[in-house]
Amino acid sequence: MDAAPKRDRIRPIAPFAIAMVGSCLAVLGVCAALAPAALKGIILAGGLASFLAGCAALAGVAVGIKHGTNGLLAGFTVGFFARAIAVAIGLIVSGAQGRSALIYVASFFGFYAVTQAIEIAYVWSSSRGQGALAKGLMERSTS
């Protein structure tokens, strides 16, 4: 009986995925407009790598949350490893060295903060339940 209410609380992932895409496109647009020409490619590469890893992380959390606490932790682990791999591969592919590497990493982790916030919002909203107050009031009035 406990499994059914848990499944009711899990939010659809689509609004959070749309928020992730929209926010990352907005930040990429700002970076592309404001970045110096010499660093634009490195900044955009860092942002793109972080966005792709964030998408994998959100998917991992969405799958894991259906399986309780252990599944959620596994989902966050998937996200951590996706980001670790993405930052390393992105550094190698972009060829960033010295100051450029620091700029790449700053761009990556700037986007990381945005995607992580959306991930946390998804988990937090799924833990709250849709209309929990209304359901509680209805249960109280029928008993």
C-alpha positions as a Python dict, from the first residue, in 0.01 Angstrom:
ca = {
    (1, 'M'): (0, 0, 0),
    (2, 'D'): (295, 233, 57),
    (3, 'A'): (430, 194, -300),
    (4, 'A'): (123, 346, -468),
    (5, 'P'): (136, 682, -284),
    (6, 'K'): (511, 709, -352),
    (7, 'R'): (451, 672, -725),
    (8, 'D'): (182, 943, -708),
    (9, 'R'): (436, 1189, -568),
    (10, 'I'): (690, 1149, -848),
    (11, 'R'): (665, 1447, -1078),
    (12, 'P'): (685, 1422, -1456),
    (13, 'I'): (1037, 1500, -1571),
    (14, 'A'): (936, 1696, -1884),
    (15, 'P'): (898, 2040, -1718),
    (16, 'F'): (1237, 2002, -1553),
    (17, 'A'): (1401, 1885, -1877),
    (18, 'I'): (1249, 2186, -2057),
    (19, 'A'): (1375, 2414, -1779),
    (20, 'M'): (1723, 2264, -1814),
    (21, 'V'): (1729, 2311, -2190),
    (22, 'G'): (1589, 2663, -2168),
    (23, 'S'): (1822, 2781, -1895),
    (24, 'C'): (2128, 2631, -2061),
    (25, 'L'): (2037, 2784, -2398),
    (26, 'A'): (1992, 3122, -2230),
    (27, 'V'): (2328, 3097, -2052),
    (28, 'L'): (2499, 2973, -2370),
    (29, 'G'): (2350, 3269, -2558),
    (30, 'V'): (2477, 3516, -2299),
    (31, 'C'): (2821, 3352, -2300),
    (32, 'A'): (2835, 3359, -2680),
    (33, 'A'): (2740, 3726, -2684),
    (34, 'L'): (2972, 3845, -2407),
    (35, 'A'): (3275, 3617, -2436),
    (36, 'P'): (3587, 3742, -2611),
    (37, 'A'): (3631, 3582, -2952),
    (38, 'A'): (3949, 3401, -2851),
    (39, 'L'): (3776, 3227, -2558),
    (40, 'K'): (3428, 3182, -2703),
    (41, 'G'): (3491, 2827, -2826),
    (42, 'I'): (3634, 2709, -2496),
    (43, 'I'): (3354, 2865, -2292),
    (44, 'L'): (3087, 2717, -2517),
    (45, 'A'): (3258, 2376, -2512),
    (46, 'G'): (3258, 2378, -2132),
    (47, 'G'): (2894, 2477, -2122),
    (48, 'L'): (2792, 2216, -2378),
    (49, 'A'): (2980, 1938, -2201),
    (50, 'S'): (2820, 2035, -1870),
    (51, 'F'): (2474, 2052, -2028),
    (52, 'L'): (2505, 1704, -2179),
    (53, 'A'): (2629, 1562, -1849),
    (54, 'G'): (2344, 1740, -1670),
    (55, 'C'): (2092, 1576, -1903),
    (56, 'A'): (2240, 1235, -1821),
    (57, 'A'): (2231, 1322, -1451),
    (58, 'L'): (1865, 1431, -1463),
    (59, 'A'): (1773, 1111, -1645),
    (60, 'G'): (1962, 906, -1385),
    (61, 'V'): (1780, 1077, -1099),
    (62, 'A'): (1443, 1038, -1275),
    (63, 'V'): (1497, 664, -1314),
    (64, 'G'): (1646, 620, -968),
    (65, 'I'): (1381, 812, -774),
    (66, 'K'): (1124, 545, -860),
    (67, 'H'): (1327, 297, -655),
    (68, 'G'): (1342, 483, -325),
    (69, 'T'): (1645, 619, -143),
    (70, 'N'): (1896, 370, -284),
    (71, 'G'): (1772, 437, -636),
    (72, 'L'): (1798, 811, -580),
    (73, 'L'): (2155, 776, -454),
    (74, 'A'): (2235, 561, -758),
    (75, 'G'): (2086, 833, -980),
    (76, 'F'): (2303, 1100, -820),
    (77, 'T'): (2604, 868, -861),
    (78, 'V'): (2530, 836, -1232),
    (79, 'G'): (2519, 1215, -1253),
    (80, 'F'): (2847, 1252, -1067),
    (81, 'F'): (3028, 1008, -1295),
    (82, 'A'): (2869, 1158, -1608),
    (83, 'R'): (3001, 1499, -1506),
    (84, 'A'): (3345, 1367, -1412),
    (85, 'I'): (3378, 1197, -1749),
    (86, 'A'): (3239, 1499, -1937),
    (87, 'V'): (3478, 1747, -1778),
    (88, 'A'): (3777, 1524, -1855),
    (89, 'I'): (3676, 1443, -2213),
    (90, 'G'): (3584, 1806, -2276),
    (91, 'L'): (3924, 1926, -2160),
    (92, 'I'): (4097, 1679, -2389),
    (93, 'V'): (3875, 1746, -2692),
    (94, 'S'): (3884, 2125, -2657),
    (95, 'G'): (4262, 2120, -2628),
    (96, 'A'): (4245, 2382, -2355),
    (97, 'Q'): (4573, 2436, -2172),
    (98, 'G'): (4689, 2679, -1906),
    (99, 'R'): (4455, 2974, -1861),
    (100, 'S'): (4219, 2835, -2123),
    (101, 'A'): (4179, 2516, -1920),
    (102, 'L'): (4081, 2719, -1615),
    (103, 'I'): (3826, 2910, -1821),
    (104, 'Y'): (3687, 2581, -1957),
    (105, 'V'): (3653, 2441, -1606),
    (106, 'A'): (3491, 2763, -1478),
    (107, 'S'): (3241, 2748, -1764),
    (108, 'F'): (3172, 2380, -1700),
    (109, 'F'): (3107, 2428, -1331),
    (110, 'G'): (2903, 2743, -1388),
    (111, 'F'): (2666, 2537, -1601),
    (112, 'Y'): (2695, 2256, -1347),
    (113, 'A'): (2543, 2483, -1083),
    (114, 'V'): (2244, 2555, -1309),
    (115, 'T'): (2181, 2190, -1400),
    (116, 'Q'): (2234, 2072, -1042),
    (117, 'A'): (1978, 2323, -916),
    (118, 'I'): (1721, 2185, -1161),
    (119, 'E'): (1803, 1829, -1052),
    (120, 'I'): (1755, 1922, -687),
    (121, 'A'): (1427, 2098, -771),
    (122, 'Y'): (1303, 1779, -939),
    (123, 'V'): (1392, 1563, -639),
    (124, 'W'): (1251, 1815, -392),
    (125, 'S'): (922, 1850, -578),
    (126, 'S'): (889, 1473, -613),
    (127, 'S'): (933, 1433, -240),
    (128, 'R'): (647, 1673, -169),
    (129, 'G'): (361, 1513, -361),
    (130, 'Q'): (102, 1676, -580),
    (131, 'G'): (-159, 1845, -371),
    (132, 'A'): (-42, 1686, -47),
    (133, 'L'): (-234, 1937, 161),
    (134, 'A'): (-555, 1880, -35),
    (135, 'K'): (-516, 1501, -5),
    (136, 'G'): (-462, 1532, 370),
    (137, 'L'): (-769, 1750, 411),
    (138, 'M'): (-978, 1509, 205),
    (139, 'E'): (-862, 1211, 413),
    (140, 'R'): (-939, 1398, 733),
    (141, 'S'): (-1288, 1496, 617),
    (142, 'T'): (-1378, 1142, 512),
    (143, 'S'): (-1264, 978, 836),
}
